[in-house]
Amino acid sequence: MRILQVTSYYFPELKFGGPPLKIHALSKGLRQHGHEASVLTFFSEDSARSEVMDREGVRVRYLPWTGSGLRQWPRDRAALEAEVAAADVIHVHGLYNLLGPLAMRPARRAGRPCVLEPLGMFTPRGRNQWVKRLYHAAFTRRMAQQARVVIATSPQEFTELQPLAEPPKLVLRRNGIDLAPFEHLPSGNDFRRTLGLPDNRRIVLFLGRLSPVKNLEQFIEAFARVRPENTTLALVGPAEGDYLVKLKATAERLSVADTIAFTGPLYDGAKLSALAAADLFVMPSLIESYGNAVAEAVASSLPVLLTDTCGIAPAIHERAGLAVPLGVESLANGLRTMLDPAERARLTSRRAEVVANLSWAEPLRQMDEIYRQLARTSP
């Protein structure tokens, strides 16, 4: 069976956060269940790219595009329609782009079943909320009506998506991670050298996009309130818009700039070295549909402090870390707790149980079942 994954960004464009890697892992894993996974996407760095290539066994079709953001428009509609016509099932990832709606239109004409996975984007948050509401009115509700399955990746997102679909059409399917890279981490010395930190200095690590939805300015305020001794807060990841300027201004205002390191994005071995060097991982997001970075931290044996607005939080809380409500005081109290050795040991005593349920095995089995059922029941 040929599954076509439709996404406006794809591996290895990791500057877009977790979705490119997640969709790539899903596509690779489907081969284990006898499927052929293809991807239809854009390449953000080259609007003229128009080619088919192999990405670690996954066939990827790049479409040339024009415009930007919501106005990113595929220039080769014939190629788009040919990819859709050749597939048995269409799986659309994400909202706030035009590729998904444009792929679902020929899918409807050709009678191809569609899966819609909003990636936590349905509830408008952050910037341009009025534009996102217009997108929902123009596209999202129509796509959800056409889709045979709508996927939520956490109980929280499952609730948020109920205005779009109800069970059994609305399905809960968690994300997964590849556990292998985190089982034997490299030395953290390279990361410490990059920051100029001695071996005995404690590191609190955030790893992800520096975006307003990650709520990092609130965590900087919490960090300033606690002012832990001999500790550096390392914020690792690409910055969105002018958010980095805002974060640095917040650090300066609170007189903690000398204890906060902004490294920019780190990938592959450099990222693993950061995880190996850290003493605590934090994810203070306003919302996360799941939280793959948290899962990777847990797989790296790191204790985690996260907000209870992250989809993965129920699996982590008092098993592999601590989930707290949004708010400076709440985050500060959580930071104090997780820096206390006895409390940290108590709150992470069931980490092994959490790690055992982080792999792609179960999500892939579930997707295999969904795809085969759609193929069996298609007209």
Backbone hydrogen bonds in HBPLUS format (Angstrom, degrees):
<---DONOR---> <-ACCEPTOR-->    atom                        ^
c    i                          cat <-CA-CA->   ^        H-A-AA   ^      H-
h    n   atom  resd res      DA  || num        DHA   H-A  angle D-A-AA Bond
n    s   type  num  typ     dist DA aas  dist angle  dist       angle   num
A0036-GLU N   A0001-MET O   2.84 MM  35  6.03 168.7  1.85 151.2 154.4     1
A0088-ASP N   A0002-ARG O   2.89 MM  86  5.34 166.1  1.91 144.8 149.3     2
A0089-VAL N   A0002-ARG O   3.38 MM  87  6.80 151.1  2.47 156.3 159.1     3
A0003-ILE N   A0036-GLU O   2.84 MM  33  6.15 155.4  1.90 150.9 159.1     4
A0038-SER N   A0003-ILE O   2.87 MM  35  6.19 166.6  1.88 165.2 167.5     5
A0004-LEU N   A0089-VAL O   2.96 MM  85  6.29 173.5  1.97 168.1 169.0     6
A0091-HIS N   A0004-LEU O   2.83 MM  87  6.02 173.9  1.83 163.5 162.8     7
A0005-GLN N   A0038-SER O   2.74 MM  33  6.06 174.2  1.74 157.6 157.2     8
A0040-LEU N   A0005-GLN O   2.81 MM  35  6.18 159.5  1.86 163.9 167.7     9
A0006-VAL N   A0091-HIS O   2.81 MM  85  6.02 167.1  1.83 155.7 156.4    10
A0093-HIS N   A0006-VAL O   2.91 MM  87  6.04 170.6  1.92 174.0 171.4    11
A0007-THR N   A0040-LEU O   3.14 MM  33  6.45 166.4  2.16 167.9 171.2    12
A0013-GLU N   A0010-TYR O   2.97 MM   3  5.81 163.8  1.99 130.4 131.5    13
A0014-LEU N   A0012-PRO O   2.79 MM   2  5.50 133.1  2.01 110.1  95.1    14
A0016-PHE N   A0013-GLU O   3.35 MM   3  6.37 170.8  2.36 122.7 124.5    15
A0017-GLY N   A0014-LEU O   3.03 MM   3  5.41 151.3  2.12 118.6 118.4    16
A0022-LYS N   A0018-GLY O   2.99 MM   4  6.09 163.2  2.02 159.4 164.2    17
A0023-ILE N   A0019-PRO O   2.87 MM   4  5.94 171.8  1.87 163.6 163.9    18
A0024-HIS N   A0020-PRO O   3.10 MM   4  6.16 149.8  2.19 136.6 145.2    19
A0025-ALA N   A0021-LEU O   2.86 MM   4  6.09 157.8  1.91 148.9 154.7    20
A0026-LEU N   A0022-LYS O   2.93 MM   4  6.17 159.7  1.97 151.0 156.6    21
A0027-SER N   A0023-ILE O   2.92 MM   4  6.07 158.0  1.97 142.3 148.6    22
A0028-LYS N   A0024-HIS O   2.90 MM   4  6.15 163.8  1.92 153.6 157.6    23
A0029-GLY N   A0025-ALA O   2.92 MM   4  6.01 161.6  1.96 147.2 152.9    24
A0030-LEU N   A0026-LEU O   3.09 MM   4  6.24 139.9  2.26 145.7 154.6    25
A0031-ARG N   A0028-LYS O   3.23 MM   3  5.92 153.4  2.31 114.5 121.0    26
A0032-GLN N   A0029-GLY O   2.99 MM   3  5.58 143.4  2.12 114.5 123.5    27
A0033-HIS N   A0030-LEU O   3.00 MM   3  5.33 148.8  2.10 105.9 115.4    28
A0035-HIS N   A0030-LEU O   3.16 MM   5  5.47 161.4  2.19 143.8 139.2    29
A0034-GLY N   A0031-ARG O   3.03 MM   3  5.04 161.6  2.06 109.7 110.7    30
A0039-VAL N   A0059-ARG O   2.83 MM  20  6.27 146.7  1.94 155.6 165.1    31
A0061-ARG N   A0039-VAL O   2.76 MM  22  6.02 174.9  1.76 168.1 168.6    32
A0041-THR N   A0061-ARG O   3.06 MM  20  6.36 165.7  2.08 164.9 165.8    33
A0063-LEU N   A0041-THR O   2.94 MM  22  6.23 156.3  1.99 161.2 168.8    34
A0046-ASP N   A0043-PHE O   3.20 MM   3  5.71 158.8  2.25 115.1 121.4    35
A0049-ARG N   A0046-ASP O   3.19 MM   3  5.61 164.6  2.21 113.1 117.9    36
A0065-TRP N   A0047-SER O   2.84 MM  18  5.15 156.9  1.89 144.7 152.4    37
A0062-TYR N   A0051-GLU O   2.88 MM  11  5.43 171.3  1.89 170.3 169.3    38
A0053-MET N   A0060-VAL O   2.90 MM   7  5.34 159.2  1.95 149.7 155.5    39
A0060-VAL N   A0053-MET O   2.81 MM   7  5.34 169.8  1.82 167.5 169.9    40
A0055-ARG N   A0058-VAL O   2.81 MM   3  4.98 167.6  1.83 145.2 149.2    41
A0058-VAL N   A0055-ARG O   3.05 MM   3  4.98 154.4  2.12 102.7 110.8    42
A0075-ARG N   A0064-PRO O   2.82 MM  11  5.54 170.0  1.83 138.9 141.7    43
A0066-THR N   A0073-TRP O   2.92 MM   7  5.27 145.8  2.04 138.2 148.9    44
A0073-TRP N   A0066-THR O   2.78 MM   7  5.27 163.8  1.81 158.7 162.4    45
A0071-ARG N   A0068-SER O   2.77 MM   3  5.05 140.1  1.92 142.6 138.7    46
A0072-GLN N   A0069-GLY O   3.07 MM   3  5.42 151.0  2.15 119.9 118.7    47
A0080-LEU N   A0076-ASP O   3.24 MM   4  6.56 157.7  2.29 144.8 151.1    48
A0081-GLU N   A0077-ARG O   2.93 MM   4  6.16 166.5  1.95 153.0 155.6    49
A0082-ALA N   A0078-ALA O   2.95 MM   4  6.13 147.5  2.06 143.1 152.4    50
A0083-GLU N   A0079-ALA O   3.03 MM   4  6.26 156.1  2.09 150.1 155.1    51
A0084-VAL N   A0080-LEU O   3.13 MM   4  6.43 161.2  2.16 151.7 156.6    52
A0085-ALA N   A0081-GLU O   2.95 MM   4  6.09 160.8  1.99 145.2 150.7    53
A0086-ALA N   A0082-ALA O   3.09 MM   4  6.21 140.9  2.24 141.3 150.5    54
A0087-ALA N   A0084-VAL O   3.19 MM   3  5.40 155.8  2.25 106.5 113.8    55
A0090-ILE N   A0113-PRO O   2.99 MM  23  6.31 169.1  2.00 160.0 163.7    56
A0115-VAL N   A0090-ILE O   2.74 MM  25  6.19 148.9  1.84 155.8 165.1    57
A0092-VAL N   A0115-VAL O   2.78 MM  23  6.08 161.6  1.81 172.9 166.4    58
A0117-GLU N   A0092-VAL O   2.89 MM  25  6.13 161.4  1.92 171.4 176.5    59
A0094-GLY N   A0117-GLU O   2.76 MM  23  6.06 166.6  1.78 156.3 154.6    60
A0102-LEU N   A0098-LEU O   3.11 MM   4  6.15 159.4  2.16 146.8 153.2    61
A0103-ALA N   A0099-LEU O   2.91 MM   4  6.07 140.5  2.07 147.3 157.5    62
A0103-ALA N   A0100-GLY O   3.14 MM   3  5.23 128.0  2.43  99.4 112.7    63
A0104-MET N   A0100-GLY O   3.06 MM   4  6.30 148.9  2.16 152.2 161.0    64
A0105-ARG N   A0101-PRO O   3.27 MM   4  6.49 137.1  2.47 143.6 152.5    65
A0107-ALA N   A0103-ALA O   3.36 MM   4  6.47 146.9  2.48 137.4 146.8    66
A0108-ARG N   A0104-MET O   2.97 MM   4  6.14 147.8  2.08 142.1 148.6    67
A0109-ARG N   A0105-ARG O   3.24 MM   4  6.59 160.0  2.28 147.1 152.1    68
A0110-ALA N   A0106-PRO O   2.86 MM   4  5.99 152.0  1.94 145.7 153.2    69
A0111-GLY N   A0107-ALA O   2.96 MM   4  5.91 110.6  2.46 134.9 150.1    70
A0112-ARG N   A0107-ALA O   2.83 MM   5  4.88 154.3  1.89 148.0 149.9    71
A0111-GLY N   A0108-ARG O   3.22 MM   3  5.09 152.8  2.30  97.3 105.5    72
A0148-ARG N   A0114-CYS O   2.85 MM  34  5.76 154.8  1.91 152.0 156.8    73
A0116-LEU N   A0149-VAL O   2.94 MM  33  6.38 163.5  1.97 158.3 162.9    74
A0151-ILE N   A0116-LEU O   2.92 MM  35  6.32 159.0  1.96 154.7 160.9    75
A0121-MET N   A0118-PRO O   3.21 MM   3  5.55 153.6  2.28 109.4 117.0    76
A0131-VAL N   A0128-ASN O   3.10 MM   3  5.31 123.5  2.43 101.4 115.2    77
A0132-LYS N   A0128-ASN O   3.13 MM   4  6.50 155.3  2.19 151.1 158.2    78
A0133-ARG N   A0129-GLN O   2.98 MM   4  6.28 150.8  2.07 146.6 154.2    79
A0134-LEU N   A0130-TRP O   3.05 MM   4  6.29 151.5  2.14 140.8 148.3    80
A0135-TYR N   A0131-VAL O   2.92 MM   4  6.25 150.5  2.01 145.6 154.1    81
A0136-HIS N   A0132-LYS O   2.97 MM   4  6.31 156.5  2.03 147.0 152.5    82
A0137-ALA N   A0133-ARG O   3.01 MM   4  6.29 161.1  2.05 148.2 152.9    83
A0138-ALA N   A0134-LEU O   2.88 MM   4  6.11 152.0  1.96 148.1 156.1    84
A0139-PHE N   A0135-TYR O   2.69 MM   4  5.66 161.4  1.73 158.9 163.4    85
A0140-THR N   A0135-TYR O   3.38 MM   5  6.60 154.5  2.45 126.8 134.0    86
A0141-ARG N   A0136-HIS O   3.33 MM   5  6.06 171.8  2.34 148.9 147.3    87
A0143-MET N   A0139-PHE O   2.86 MM   4  6.08 159.1  1.90 161.0 168.2    88
A0144-ALA N   A0140-THR O   2.86 MM   4  6.11 160.6  1.90 156.2 161.6    89
A0145-GLN N   A0141-ARG O   3.01 MM   4  6.17 149.1  2.11 139.6 147.5    90
A0146-GLN N   A0142-ARG O   3.06 MM   4  6.34 153.9  2.13 145.6 152.3    91
A0147-ALA N   A0143-MET O   2.85 MM   4  6.03 153.9  1.91 151.9 159.6    92
A0150-VAL N   A0169-LYS O   3.00 MM  19  6.14 163.9  2.03 144.3 145.9    93
A0171-VAL N   A0150-VAL O   2.88 MM  21  6.15 166.4  1.89 167.3 171.3    94
A0152-ALA N   A0171-VAL O   2.87 MM  19  6.14 166.6  1.89 166.1 168.9    95
A0173-ARG N   A0152-ALA O   2.83 MM  21  6.10 169.9  1.84 173.2 175.7    96
A0158-PHE N   A0154-SER O   2.89 MM   4  6.11 152.0  1.97 152.0 161.2    97
A0159-THR N   A0155-PRO O   3.13 MM   4  6.40 150.8  2.22 144.5 149.6    98
A0160-GLU N   A0156-GLN O   3.14 MM   4  6.47 158.7  2.19 144.2 150.2    99
A0161-LEU N   A0157-GLU O   2.91 MM   4  6.06 145.1  2.04 151.9 159.5   100
A0162-GLN N   A0159-THR O   3.29 MM   3  5.51 162.3  2.32 107.6 112.9   101
A0164-LEU N   A0161-LEU O   2.82 MM   3  5.40 148.4  1.92 118.2 128.3   102
A0165-ALA N   A0161-LEU O   3.15 MM   4  6.47 150.5  2.24 148.4 157.4   103
A0169-LYS N   A0166-GLU O   2.96 MM   3  5.72 118.3  2.35 141.5 138.5   104
A0170-LEU N   A0166-GLU O   3.05 MM   4  5.02 151.1  2.14 100.4 106.9   105
A0177-ILE N   A0358-LEU O   2.94 MM 181  6.12 139.2  2.11 146.6 158.9   106
A0182-PHE N   A0179-LEU O   3.04 MM   3  5.67 146.0  2.16 120.9 130.5   107
A0183-GLU N   A0180-ALA O   3.22 MM   3  5.44 165.4  2.24 112.6 117.0   108
A0192-ARG N   A0188-GLY O   3.11 MM   4  6.41 163.2  2.13 153.5 158.6   109
A0193-ARG N   A0189-ASN O   2.81 MM   4  6.02 156.2  1.87 151.0 157.7   110
A0194-THR N   A0190-ASP O   2.97 MM   4  6.20 153.3  2.04 144.6 151.9   111
A0195-LEU N   A0191-PHE O   3.14 MM   4  6.47 149.2  2.23 147.3 154.6   112
A0196-GLY N   A0192-ARG O   2.78 MM   4  5.82 115.1  2.21 136.5 154.9   113
A0197-LEU N   A0192-ARG O   2.87 MM   5  5.02 165.0  1.89 143.1 145.3   114
A0196-GLY N   A0193-ARG O   3.06 MM   3  4.73 139.8  2.23  91.2 103.4   115
A0201-ARG N   A0198-PRO O   3.25 MM   3  5.66 169.3  2.26 115.0 117.3   116
A0202-ARG N   A0230-ASN O   2.97 MM  28  6.16 153.3  2.04 166.7 158.1   117
A0232-THR N   A0202-ARG O   2.88 MM  30  6.30 158.7  1.93 156.1 159.8   118
A0279-ASP N   A0203-ILE O   2.85 MM  76  5.39 172.2  1.85 150.8 151.8   119
A0280-LEU N   A0203-ILE O   3.34 MM  77  6.75 142.2  2.49 154.6 156.6   120
A0204-VAL N   A0232-THR O   2.90 MM  28  6.19 166.7  1.92 157.4 161.5   121
A0234-ALA N   A0204-VAL O   2.80 MM  30  6.11 162.5  1.83 164.0 170.2   122
A0205-LEU N   A0280-LEU O   2.77 MM  75  6.11 170.0  1.78 165.8 166.9   123
A0282-VAL N   A0205-LEU O   2.82 MM  77  6.08 156.3  1.88 157.6 159.4   124
A0206-PHE N   A0234-ALA O   2.92 MM  28  6.24 160.9  1.96 172.0 170.7   125
A0236-VAL N   A0206-PHE O   2.93 MM  30  5.95 169.1  1.94 146.9 150.1   126
A0208-GLY N   A0236-VAL O   2.94 MM  28  6.37 163.4  1.97 165.4 169.9   127
A0210-LEU N   A0238-PRO O   2.80 MM  28  5.91 172.5  1.80 151.2 153.7   128
A0240-GLU N   A0210-LEU O   2.91 MM  30  5.90 154.9  1.97 160.2 152.7   129
A0214-LYS N   A0211-SER O   2.83 MM   3  5.44 152.7  1.91 120.7 129.2   130
A0215-ASN N   A0212-PRO O   3.02 MM   3  5.44 159.8  2.06 111.2 117.7   131
A0286-LEU N   A0213-VAL O   2.75 MM  73  5.36 164.4  1.78 156.7 162.3   132
A0219-PHE N   A0215-ASN O   3.36 MM   4  6.76 149.8  2.45 140.3 148.7   133
A0220-ILE N   A0216-LEU O   2.87 MM   4  6.14 152.8  1.94 149.5 156.7   134
A0221-GLU N   A0217-GLU O   3.11 MM   4  6.38 150.5  2.20 138.8 146.1   135
A0222-ALA N   A0218-GLN O   3.00 MM   4  6.33 151.0  2.08 141.8 149.9   136
A0223-PHE N   A0219-PHE O   2.75 MM   4  6.00 157.9  1.80 152.2 158.5   137
A0224-ALA N   A0220-ILE O   2.86 MM   4  6.08 153.2  1.93 145.4 152.6   138
A0225-ARG N   A0221-GLU O   2.94 MM   4  6.17 143.1  2.08 140.4 150.6   139
A0226-VAL N   A0222-ALA O   3.05 MM   4  6.35 153.1  2.12 149.9 156.0   140
A0227-ARG N   A0223-PHE O   2.76 MM   4  5.76 165.1  1.78 152.9 158.2   141
A0233-LEU N   A0259-THR O   2.89 MM  26  6.28 163.9  1.92 163.0 164.0   142
A0261-ALA N   A0233-LEU O   2.84 MM  28  6.20 160.8  1.88 153.3 158.9   143
A0235-LEU N   A0261-ALA O   2.82 MM  26  6.09 168.1  1.83 172.9 176.9   144
A0263-THR N   A0235-LEU O   3.29 MM  28  6.51 157.0  2.35 144.2 150.8   145
A0237-GLY N   A0264-GLY O   3.02 MM  27  4.83 137.3  2.21  99.5 104.8   146
A0243-TYR N   A0240-GLU O   3.08 MM   3  5.81 162.3  2.11 141.2 145.9   147
A0246-LYS N   A0242-ASP O   3.28 MM   4  6.68 154.3  2.35 146.4 153.4   148
A0247-LEU N   A0243-TYR O   2.91 MM   4  6.23 156.9  1.97 152.8 159.0   149
A0248-LYS N   A0244-LEU O   2.94 MM   4  6.18 164.6  1.96 153.8 157.3   150
A0249-ALA N   A0245-VAL O   2.98 MM   4  6.15 153.6  2.05 145.1 152.6   151
A0250-THR N   A0246-LYS O   2.95 MM   4  6.19 152.1  2.03 145.7 153.3   152
A0251-ALA N   A0247-LEU O   2.96 MM   4  6.26 159.3  2.00 150.8 156.0   153
A0252-GLU N   A0248-LYS O   2.96 MM   4  6.18 156.5  2.02 146.3 152.5   154
A0253-ARG N   A0249-ALA O   2.91 MM   4  6.08 163.4  1.94 148.9 153.7   155
A0254-LEU N   A0250-THR O   3.06 MM   4  6.23 147.4  2.17 145.8 153.9   156
A0256-VAL N   A0251-ALA O   2.98 MM   5  5.22 170.3  1.99 154.5 154.9   157
A0255-SER N   A0252-GLU O   3.08 MM   3  5.00 160.3  2.12 103.7 109.5   158
A0259-THR N   A0256-VAL O   2.93 MM   3  5.47 162.3  1.96 118.6 124.6   159
A0260-ILE N   A0257-ALA O   3.37 MM   3  5.34 169.5  2.39 106.6 107.6   160
A0270-ALA N   A0267-TYR O   3.13 MM   3  5.58 127.8  2.41 151.6 140.4   161
A0272-LEU N   A0268-ASP O   3.06 MM   4  6.39 160.9  2.10 154.7 160.5   162
A0273-SER N   A0269-GLY O   2.89 MM   4  6.08 148.0  1.99 144.0 152.8   163
A0274-ALA N   A0270-ALA O   3.13 MM   4  6.38 146.8  2.24 138.6 146.6   164
A0275-LEU N   A0271-LYS O   3.08 MM   4  6.48 156.0  2.14 149.7 155.7   165
A0276-ALA N   A0272-LEU O   2.92 MM   4  6.16 151.2  2.01 144.4 152.7   166
A0277-ALA N   A0273-SER O   2.95 MM   4  6.12 142.3  2.09 142.5 152.1   167
A0278-ALA N   A0274-ALA O   3.14 MM   4  6.21 139.1  2.32 145.1 154.3   168
A0281-PHE N   A0303-PRO O   2.97 MM  22  6.22 167.8  1.98 160.2 164.3   169
A0305-LEU N   A0281-PHE O   2.85 MM  24  6.25 156.8  1.90 161.0 168.9   170
A0283-MET N   A0305-LEU O   2.91 MM  22  6.42 146.1  2.03 151.2 159.1   171
A0307-THR N   A0283-MET O   3.12 MM  24  6.65 145.7  2.24 157.6 152.1   172
A0288-GLU N   A0309-THR O   3.33 MM  21  6.58 148.2  2.44 136.5 129.8   173
A0311-GLY N   A0288-GLU O   2.75 MM  23  5.65 145.6  1.87 135.0 146.7   174
A0312-ILE N   A0290-TYR O   2.93 MM  22  5.08 140.0  2.09 146.5 134.3   175
A0294-VAL N   A0291-GLY O   3.06 MM   3  5.40 128.6  2.34 105.9 118.6   176
A0295-ALA N   A0291-GLY O   3.23 MM   4  6.66 155.7  2.29 148.0 154.8   177
A0296-GLU N   A0292-ASN O   2.93 MM   4  6.25 155.8  1.99 152.6 158.9   178
A0297-ALA N   A0293-ALA O   3.02 MM   4  6.26 148.6  2.12 139.6 147.9   179
A0298-VAL N   A0294-VAL O   2.94 MM   4  6.27 159.5  1.99 155.0 160.0   180
A0299-ALA N   A0295-ALA O   2.92 MM   4  6.16 158.2  1.97 148.0 154.4   181
A0300-SER N   A0296-GLU O   3.00 MM   4  6.18 124.7  2.32 133.0 147.1   182
A0300-SER N   A0297-ALA O   3.03 MM   3  4.94 133.9  2.25  92.9 106.3   183
A0302-LEU N   A0297-ALA O   3.00 MM   5  5.36 162.9  2.03 153.5 150.4   184
A0301-SER N   A0298-VAL O   2.92 MM   3  5.06 156.5  1.98 112.8 115.1   185
A0322-LEU N   A0304-VAL O   2.88 MM  18  6.35 154.5  1.94 158.3 165.4   186
A0306-LEU N   A0322-LEU O   3.02 MM  16  6.43 163.7  2.04 158.1 162.5   187
A0324-VAL N   A0306-LEU O   2.91 MM  18  6.41 151.0  2.00 148.7 157.4   188
A0310-CYS N   A0307-THR O   3.20 MM   3  6.00 158.1  2.25 123.3 124.2   189
A0308-ASP N   A0324-VAL O   2.75 MM  16  5.37 145.0  1.87 139.5 141.9   190
A0313-ALA N   A0310-CYS O   2.98 MM   3  5.35 159.6  2.02 115.7 122.4   191
A0315-ALA N   A0312-ILE O   3.02 MM   3  5.63 131.0  2.27 118.4 130.5   192
A0316-ILE N   A0313-ALA O   2.96 MM   3  5.07 134.1  2.17 103.2 116.6   193
A0317-HIS N   A0313-ALA O   2.91 MM   4  5.89 164.3  1.94 172.6 173.7   194
A0319-ARG N   A0316-ILE O   2.94 MM   3  5.38 157.0  1.99 141.3 136.9   195
A0320-ALA N   A0316-ILE O   2.85 MM   4  4.99 174.9  1.85 146.2 147.1   196
A0318-GLU N   A0321-GLY O   2.73 MM   3  5.39 143.1  1.86 149.6 152.7   197
A0350-ARG N   A0319-ARG O   2.95 MM  31  4.52 134.2  2.17 134.1 141.6   198
A0331-LEU N   A0327-GLY O   2.92 MM   4  6.11 162.4  1.96 152.9 157.8   199
A0332-ALA N   A0328-VAL O   2.83 MM   4  6.02 155.9  1.88 150.9 158.5   200
A0333-ASN N   A0329-GLU O   2.88 MM   4  6.09 162.7  1.91 150.5 154.6   201
A0334-GLY N   A0330-SER O   2.93 MM   4  6.13 154.7  2.00 143.8 151.5   202
A0335-LEU N   A0331-LEU O   2.84 MM   4  6.04 150.6  1.93 145.8 153.7   203
A0336-ARG N   A0332-ALA O   2.99 MM   4  6.29 160.9  2.03 151.0 155.5   204
A0337-THR N   A0333-ASN O   3.01 MM   4  6.23 159.3  2.05 146.3 152.1   205
A0338-MET N   A0334-GLY O   2.93 MM   4  6.13 164.6  1.95 151.3 154.9   206
A0339-LEU N   A0335-LEU O   3.01 MM   4  6.11 130.3  2.27 143.9 155.6   207
A0340-ASP N   A0337-THR O   3.12 MM   3  5.35 156.9  2.18 105.5 112.7   208
A0344-ARG N   A0340-ASP O   2.85 MM   4  5.93 164.3  1.87 165.7 171.2   209
A0345-ALA N   A0341-PRO O   3.01 MM   4  6.13 158.4  2.06 144.8 150.1   210
A0346-ARG N   A0342-ALA O   3.08 MM   4  6.34 154.7  2.15 144.0 150.9   211
A0347-LEU N   A0343-GLU O   2.91 MM   4  6.09 161.5  1.95 154.5 159.1   212
A0348-THR N   A0344-ARG O   3.12 MM   4  6.16 121.9  2.47 141.4 153.9   213
A0351-ARG N   A0348-THR O   3.24 MM   3  5.43 150.3  2.33 121.4 117.7   214
A0353-GLU N   A0350-ARG O   3.11 MM   3  5.53 127.9  2.39 107.3 119.5   215
A0354-VAL N   A0350-ARG O   3.38 MM   4  6.82 152.9  2.46 147.4 154.8   216
A0354-VAL N   A0351-ARG O   2.93 MM   3  5.12 116.8  2.34 101.4 117.4   217
A0355-VAL N   A0351-ARG O   2.93 MM   4  6.26 164.0  1.96 163.2 167.3   218
A0356-ALA N   A0352-ALA O   3.12 MM   4  6.25 153.1  2.19 143.2 149.7   219
A0357-ASN N   A0354-VAL O   2.95 MM   3  5.43 154.0  2.02 112.5 120.9   220
A0358-LEU N   A0355-VAL O   3.16 MM   3  5.27 151.4  2.24 122.4 117.1   221
A0364-LEU N   A0360-TRP O   2.91 MM   4  5.84 161.6  1.94 158.4 163.1   222
A0365-ARG N   A0361-ALA O   3.06 MM   4  6.26 154.2  2.13 144.0 151.5   223
A0366-GLN N   A0362-GLU O   2.97 MM   4  6.19 158.8  2.02 154.3 159.9   224
A0367-MET N   A0363-PRO O   2.90 MM   4  6.15 156.4  1.96 146.5 152.9   225
A0368-ASP N   A0364-LEU O   2.87 MM   4  6.02 159.2  1.92 150.2 155.8   226
A0369-GLU N   A0365-ARG O   3.11 MM   4  6.33 156.1  2.17 143.8 149.7   227
A0370-ILE N   A0366-GLN O   2.98 MM   4  6.28 154.4  2.04 146.2 153.5   228
A0371-TYR N   A0367-MET O   2.87 MM   4  6.06 172.9  1.87 160.1 160.8   229
A0372-ARG N   A0368-ASP O   3.02 MM   4  6.15 165.7  2.04 148.7 153.0   230
A0373-GLN N   A0369-GLU O   3.02 MM   4  6.10 154.6  2.08 143.3 150.4   231
A0374-LEU N   A0370-ILE O   2.97 MM   4  6.22 158.8  2.01 151.6 157.4   232
A0375-ALA N   A0371-TYR O   2.96 MM   4  6.21 157.8  2.01 150.8 156.7   233
A0376-ARG N   A0372-ARG O   2.97 MM   4  6.14 153.8  2.04 145.0 152.0   234
A0377-THR N   A0373-GLN O   3.08 MM   4  6.23 149.2  2.18 147.1 154.3   235
